[in-house]
Structures are given as structure tokens and as C-alpha cells.
Amino acid sequence: MKVKGGLKQFQMDQPIQRSLNAKWLTGDDILIAYLDLCGTKFFYSTFPLKQQIERIERVVSNAWAEFDNVFGDDQKVFYVHIYADSIVAVQKQKDQIAACTKKFVNWLLRVQRQILYDSDGGGTPTLSRGLVKRGKYFGLLFDKFGTSIEDTVINLSLVGGPTIVEMDEALKGLPMGIYIDNSIVAELQDTSTLVNVEGGRLQFVKPEDGFYDMHKIFGGEGVDEWVNRMVQESENETFIDKLRQWADAVQARSNLIKSRRKENAEVWVRA
């Protein structure tokens, strides 16, 4: 069945379909918002399991809360998936929400700000990168098996496609921040907040003035003071580099975001 806006929905014709009631969702020009956590492999290899779980809980809960704040009743026109420890949201139909690209960027910025605030008390704030892009996507959805998690015998979900892989690769080596693919920057309408990214494929989106409440987010410190304290408390060079470039960009001191991806292949295993 063809769905307006580009997504196709069709059901699996194998016996498993009759017991799971699953359907595929596919599209060639779908608007995708992708949120990725920085330094995940380093975090997993360094911190206790309890802290790893708490980190993901903060990310997911804030992503849902901010989705409600940004989209409200319009949430029903999106699919939201977990991709490893990242979050993927896709628009079902192109014309369902006006200026959806701008709203996706706003959602990612708000989630990034909130998880930064929520995690700072632990001494190692959670840094993230997000990207909005159009491209090929697929998802696999299943009906609920029971009325609660305890009743569920099996819980399956799947999201992927070449664009998801491209987005994941494009963010590697970049500092914390929210980015947009060059092919859709016109959809933002206002491009005055964009900062060039080395390589020319992406643009960094600088939040509007006043977006970061210093007293709430940084405990009364300015951005630079907070970054300097984080640098002093951290021995992770990748973490430090991602913070410093971000601080320069959000304060309009830099007109170019540089990637460290080509400098040291070993670094990117942890980036």
C-alpha cells in the first residue's frame, strides 16, 4: 500500500507475520532526525553498568519529554525507534507538519541541552550529536503482545537503511552539536544560525541567543568557564576536543567546524 508522502507499508507474507502481525515501513525521501551519543565505547569500557543504564534512561526520557514539548498532539505522524543506543525519528508524510525540518532541529537541540544539564552533576556530562537529513529508510513494527512489559513474551523492533548508516558515519569525528545536511538547509528558511562544517556535506546549527540558561545549565558559570572546568576534570582528549569546538561555535567565535576523523584512526574507535 502506498502512503502519501513516500512511505510504503506492506506486511510480511511468511507464517511469522500471522503470529506477530508485523509490517514494514519503507521510503526513499523520508525526513529523518538522528541523535547519537559521543564517546559511547569509551563510556561502556570505563564506567559501571549502573551508570551506563542511567545514562540511557536520561537520554530516552528527555527525548520523549521534548518530543511532546515540540510536537504535542502531532506526535502521531512520526515513527520513533531506538538504533543501538541512538534515537531515530522519521516523519510519516511530507506535508503533515509545516516546517518539520526546523522542528526536528529544535527537538534535537532541546534534547541535547536537557541531557547535558541532567548529566553534569555526575562529573562527566553526556555529549551528543544530532543530524537531520532526507533519505532512504525502513522500519519494522509489531503490534503489542500484551498489556504490560511483564506480559510480553517477545519484543522486536528494527530500523535501518543506507541513510541511517550514512548519518552515523557523517557524525563521527565531529564535536558535540546538532547538524543538518546541506541538501535540505533551505527547508530551515532561516540559515543565519548555520556554521560551515569541514568537507561541505553538513552545517552546524547554532542555537539562538539565550538558548542556554547559564544558571540552569551550567550552574551559574559561563559556557567557557564550564568548558574549562570540564577540561580540567577530564583526561579524555576526544571529550575535550568535542567540547571546545562546540563552545566556539555556539558563541559565534568560529565559522568552521573541523573533523578529527582523519587524524588518528584509533581515536575514532572511541569517538
N, C-alpha and C positions, 0 to 999 in steps of 0.2 A: 504494500500500500504506500503510495506517495503522499508525504505530508508537506503542506505548504511551507516553503522556506528552505527546503533542501533535505531534510531528514527523511529517510526511508525506514519504515518499520515492517519487519516480517518475522514470522515465527519459525522456529526450528521444526523440521519435519521428521526428526528422529523420535523413537519411543520416549526418550528422556523429556521431550517437550510436553508430552501429555501428563507427566507426573510433576514437572517443575513449572510448567506454564511460563516459559521464558520467551523473550522477544529481543531481537537485535535492533539496534538503532544505528543507522549509518548516514553519513552525509559528506559531501565534497567541499562545501564552502560554509562551514559552521564557525560561529564566533566562539572562541574558547578562552577561558581565563584559567591560568595555571599558577599555583602557589607552591613554591619549593623552599625547603629549609636549608640553610647554609651549614656546612660542616657536620652533616649527619653522621658520616662514617667515623669521624673523629669523636663525636659525642657518644656514639654507641660503643666505641672501644675504650672510652675514658671514664664515663660516668655510670653509676649503679643503675640497675634495671628500673628501680622505682622512679628515679629522676627521668629516665627515658620515657616512661609511661606518662608521668606528669607533664612532660614537655608536649607530647602528642595530644593529651587531653586539653591543654590550654589552647593549642592551635585549632583543634576541631571545634571546641565550644565557642571560641571567639569568631571563627569563620561562620558558624551558624548564626550567632547573635548579630554580626554585622550584615549578613545576608538579609536578615529580617529588617534591620535598620535601613538598608539601602533600597531593597525591592518590595518590602511589605507583602501585600496580597499578590504581587506579581511573581512570587517565588514559584508558582505552579508552572510557569513557562520555561523552567530550566531543569536540566538534569545535573545533579551534583554527585561526583564519585570520589573515592579515595584511590589514589595511584601511589602504591608503596606508602611512603609517609608524606605524600604531597596531596593537594586537593585540586580537582578539576571541575569546573562548572562550564556548561555549554548551553547556549540559547537554542530553544527548540525551533523557533521560527523567526526569520529575519525581521519581520515587521511587527512583532508583538509588543516590543518596548522601544520607544523613541530614544535615540542617543544611548543605546545599550553599551556601546564600547566605552563611552565616558563613565557610565555607571559601573561597569566591570572594573575599570581603573580605580574608581573611587572606592569600590568594595575592597580591592586588594590593598590599597593604601591604608584604609581603616583597619583591616585585619593586621597588617604589618605593624602599625602603630600600637595596637592593643596588645599583641603578643610580646612586643618589645617592652611595654610597660609592665605587663604581668610577670615577665620572667626576670626583670632586672634585680629583684630582691635576692635572687639566688647567686648573684655574683657573675653569672655567665648568661647574659641576655640572649634570647633566641633571635638570631638574624634570619631574614628570609628574602627571597627574590620572587617576583611575580612577573608574568608575561601575558599579554593579550594579543591574540593572533587569529586569523581565519585559516581554515584548512580542513583536511580530512580527519574524520573521527568515527569511532564506533564504540558502542556500549552494549552491554548485555544486562538486561534487567529481569528479575524474577519476582513473582508475587510472594507475599508474605506466607510463611508456613504456619504461623501460629499467632497468638495474641500478645506474646511477650518473648523476650530473648530466651527465657528458660524453656519455653515450649518449642523453640526452633531446633529441629534436628540438624539441619544443614543451612548454611548461609553463604550464597555465592554471589559474586559480582565481578564485573570485568569492564575495563575501559582501556582504550588504546587507539592505535592508528599512527600513521607516519608523522602527523603533525605534533602529536604528543611527544614523540621521540625527538623531533626537531626542536621543540620548545625546551625540553630538558637539556639538550646539548647546547642550545644557544645561551642558556643562563650560566653554564659552567664557566668559572673564572671571573665572573663579574661581581662587583661589590653588591652589598645589600641595596635593594631598591625595587621599584616597580617599572617595568619596561613595556613598550608597545612596538609591534612590528612595523617597519617603515611602510609596508604596503597598505596599512589602514590608518595612518596618522590623520588623514583627512576626516575620518569619522569622529575624531575628537572635537572638531570645529575650532577650538582654541588651542593653538600649538605653541603659545608663548611660554609654556612651562617645560618644554622639551629640551633635553640636553643630548648632544650627539654621543653615540657610542662607537668606539673604535671598530672598524670593519664595515660600518654603514648599514648593517641589517636591522638594528634596533635603535630606539630612542629611550632615554631615561626620562621618567615623568617626575618633575619636581613638584611637591605639594604646594598649594597656595600658601601665602603668608598667614601665620597664625595657626597652621595645621597642628604643629607640635606645641602643646601646652607645657612650658618648661617646668612649672611646679608639679604638674601631674605626671608627666612622662619621665622627667629627669630629676625629680626631687628638688627643684629649685635651681639646678645647675643650667648653664647654657649648653648648647649642643657640643661646643668644643671642649668645655670643661668635663662634660660627661664622657666624651670620647677619650680624652687624655687619661681619665681615671680608669676606664676600661682597658686602655692600652697598658697602663702600669700594672694592672691586676692580672693581665693575661700574658701567657707565654706562647700563644698560638699565633704565628705570623700571618696565617691566612685570615684569621679572625680580625687581626689588626688592620690589614690592608683593606678588607671589605668595609670596615667602619670609617676609615679616614677618607676614602673616596666618596662614600655616601655623604659624609658631613660636608665636604666641599661642594658637592652637587646641590644638596638641599638648601645651602646658604648662598647659592649663586656665585660661588668663587671659582667654579670650574665650568668650562664649556665643552669638555670631552671626558667621557668615561673610558678608562683603559682596562683591557682584559689581561690577566696574568696567565692565561691558559697556555700560551706558547713558551713561557719562560722556563718552566720546570714541570715535566710530565708527572713527577712524583707528587708534586703539590696538588695536582688536580685529582688525584685519587682521594684526597681528603677534602676537596673543595666543594 
